[in-house]
Amino acid sequence: MPHTNDTFFKPSIFTLIGVPGLEFMQHWIGIPFFISFILAMIGNSLLITIIRTERSLHEPMYIFLAVLAATDLGLTLCITPKMLAIFWLQSREIRFDSCLIQMYFTHTFQCMESGILLAMAFDRYVAICEPLRHSAILTKKALISIILVVIIRASVIIIMCPLLIKLRLKHFRTTVISHSYCEHMAVVKLASENVRANKAYGLFVAFSVLGFDVVFIFLSYAFIFHAVFKLPQKEARFKAFNTCTAHIFVFLQFYILTFFTSFIHRFGFNVAPYVHILLSNLYLLVPPLLNPIVYGVKTKQIQKRVIKMFTTKRYPL
């Protein structure tokens, strides 16, 4: 690795610290992350299996939920194994290209999750505001198209983040990343060159994806609440609102963590680094853990299927 004038030229290896300031207790920090990783893997895999095998769940809302669970699995697998290797095995080194690949898939799955939440909000809007046209609007072809748009949008818009680093940034002040995974801005800040284009594109992605999705999710629920409160019967209003509670909870916990983490990352100059890193880790690992639990609790068909799977008696042949 060429090292000139206190800078590193095209470094091939980077070092991930983990949680800066808490290196002495990272082996303990790894325990709750390992437990959440196992539970997220089991919960989301179970959710996908139940939706795939239960014909009564072959509806738009549950198909979107299965895609959300698959996205959560991908996000968890992108981050947690390397994070636990840092915490427990002191395996801190990561190749530059591997770092960019991890960055790409991590942010792509984040973007996909936001897109799926928007698709689920649209499904609830059609189901409540246009119930007679729900099956005509959300056809099998429409579902496939929506899912493909979500995947393609995320894949295309995120690819420029690692590409801009790979193509533009050659000189780095240090190769030590103060993070537990290869987050975009954490890598960009290491460069000793002009990084305005990288920062500008990062902001563009944040506003064009998260900003767009949040606005339209809010609009969907504004129309939903307006339609619900116009229903004459109290029971009908409660039933309509109850179908949205799980999605509202998932939507709030995802975006509150997103904006809180982004705010601290960009403006929390007096916040200890370990606070930001822990929040970043929680922001990525809490939704995959909570999503299957929330939807499992709120969806009777999923509850019944889970109970049936674990209580079915097996008789010897």
N, C-alpha and C positions, 0 to 999 in steps of 0.2 A: 504494500500500500504506500504510494508516494506521499511524502510528508515534507512540505515546503512552506517556509514563512509562517509557521504556526497554524497551517491549515492542512487538511487532508484532501488529496486530489483523487477523485473517483474511488472512494473507499469501497472495498468489497465486503467488509464485515462491519456490522454495527453491534452495539451492546445495549441490551434492555436492562434498565436498573430494577424494574418492578414497581415498588411503591417507594419513591425517594423519601428519606427521613425515617422510614420504618423498616429498613433492611434487617435489623436485628430481630424482628418479630414476624417476618414474612412467612415462616413455616407455620405459625399459628393462623395468620391471615388466610393461608391456603385452605384450611379445613372447611370454613363455611362456603368458600367458593367451590371446593370439590363436592360438597354435599348438594349445593344448588345445581352444579353441573349434572350430577347423577339424576337428581329429581327432574330436571328439565329434559334430559334425554329420555327418561322413562315416560314422563307425562306427555311430551309431544309425540313420541313414537306410538304411544297408546291411543292418542287422539286420532292420528292418521289412520291407524289400523281399524279403529271403531268406525270412523266415517267411511272408509273404503268398503268395509264388510257389511255395514248396516244400510240396507236399501232405503229405509225411511229417512236417512240423513243425506240422501243424494239430492239435496236442494242447494240453491245458490249460496245461502248463508253458510252452510256447513262445508261446501266446496271451498269457499274463500277461507274458512277457518282451517281447513286441511293445508291449504297453501301457506297460511300464516304459521302453522305449526312446523311445516317443512323449512320455512325461512328461519324460524327460531332455532331449529336444529343446526342449520348451516352456520348461523351467527355464533352459536355456542361452540361449535367445533372449530371455528376459525380462531377463537381467542383463548378458550380455557386450557387446552392441553399445553400450549407454550407458556401460558401464565403459571400453571402449576409446576412446569419444569423449572421456571425461574425461581419460584418460591421454595421448592423442595429439593431440586437437584442442582441448583446454582448454574443451570444451563442458560446463560445470559446472552450468548452470541447468536446472531442471526445474519445470514447473508443478505446483502443489499437487495438483490432481486427477490429473495424470499420475503423480505420486509415489504417490498412494494406489492407483491402478490397478496400478502395478508391484508395490507391496507385496502387494496382493491375489493377483495371479497367482503371484508368487514363493512365498509361503507356501502357496498352494493346491497348487501342483505339489509342494512339499515334503511336504505332508500326503498327497497322492495316492501319492507314491513309497513312503512308509511303509506305506500301505494295500496297495499291490501286493506289497510284500515279505511282508506278513502273508498275503496270498492265496497267494503262491508257497510259503510255509512250510506252509500248509494242504494245498496240492496234494501236496507231498512227504510229508506225514503220511499222507494217504489212499493214495498210491501205495505206500508201504512198509508201513504198518500194516494197511491194508484193500485189498490189491491186487486181489482178486476183485470188489470193489464200486466200484473207481475210476471206471469208465466210467458206472456207474449213479448215482453221487453227483455227479460233475462233468460233468453233461450240458451241452449247448449253452445251454439255458435257465438253468442254474445259473451258468455262466460269465458270461453277459450280466448276470444279477442281481448277481453279486459285483462286476463292473466298475462297474456303475451305482451300487451302494452306495458304493464307494470314491470315485467322482467326486462324488456328491451330498454325502457326508459332508464331504469336503474343501471343496467350494464353500460349503456352508451354515455350517460352523463357523468358517471364516476370514472370511466377509463382515463379521462384527461388528468385526473389528480396524480396518479402515479406516473403517467407519461410526461407531464410537465416537470416533475422532479427528475425523472430519468434523462430527459433531453436538455433541460435548462441548467440544472444545478450540478456543478462539477467540484466545487470547492466547499468543504465543510469545516467549521471551527472545531468540531469534536465529532466523534462517532458514538458517543454515549447518549442514548435516548432516555430521557427521564420519564419513562412510562412502562407499562407492563405489556403493551402491544404496540404495533406500528400505526399509530394514529396520524392522520394527514399533517396537522399543524405541528405536532411534536417533532416530526421529521423535517418539515420545512424550516422551523426555527433554528435548526442546526447549521444551515447554510450560511456561508460568509459572503454570498452574492446578493444581488437584488432579487427579492422574493415577492415583489408587489403583484406580479401576474399570478403567482401561486395562491397568495392570500385572496386576491380578487376573485379567482375562480372558485375557491372554497366558499366564499360568501355567496357567490352566484348559485352554487349548488344548494346551499342552505336555504336561500330565499326562494329559489325556483321550485324546489322539491317540497321541503317542509312547509314553507310559507304558503305555497299553492294548495297543498293538501289540507292544511289546517283551516284555511279560509273556506274551502268547499265542504269540509266536514262540518264546520260550524253552520254553514248555510243549510246543509242537509238536515241537521238537527233543529234548526230554527223552523224550517217547514214542517218537520215531524211534530214538534211540540205544538205548533199552531194547529195542525190537523187533529192531534190528540185532544187538545182542550176544547175543540169544537164538537167532539162526540157527546151525544146527549146523556148516555148512561155512565155512571161512575165506574162500574165494573169493566166496561169496554175500554175506558180511558186507562184504568190500571193495567189491564191485560196488554194493551198496545204499548204502554210505557215499559212494562216488565220485559218485553221482548228486546228492549234496547239497553237495559241496565248493564249487562255484561260488556257490551261493546263500548258503552260510555266509560266504564271503569278502565278498560284496557286502553282506550284512547287517551284518557286523562293521565294515567300513570306513565304512558310512553312519552307524551309530549311535554308533560311537566318536567320529567327527568331530562328530556332533550334540551329544553330551553334553559333550565336551571344550570345544567352542565356547561352549555355554550356560553351563558352569561359569565359564569365564574372563570371559564377558560379565557375569555377575551377581556373581561373588565375586573376580575377579582385579583387585583395586584397584591392585596394584603392577605390573601388567603394562602395558608400553608400548602405547598405542592402536594403533599400526601392527601389532603382533602380533595383536591381536584382529581387526582388519579383514582382514588377510591370511588368517587362519584361517577367518574367515567366508566369504571368497571361495573358498578351497580347499574348504571344506565343501560349497559349492553346485556347484562346477565340476569337482571330482575324480570324484565318482560318475558323471556323464554320460560322462566320458572313459574310466573304467576298466570300466564295466559291459559294453559290447560287446566289449572285449578279453578280459575274464574268461570270458564265456559263449562267445565265439568259440574260445578256446583249449580249453575243457572240453567243447564239444559237437561231436562228429564230423560230424554232418549239416551244421552251419553251416560247419565247416572245408572240407568237400568242396565245398559250394556256392560258397564264396568262391573256392576254387582253380579251380573250373570256370568261374566268371565271368571270371576274369582270365587263363585259359590257353586258352580256346576259340579255335580257329583260325578266322579269317574269310577265306574264299576269294573272290577277285574274281568277279563275275558274268560 
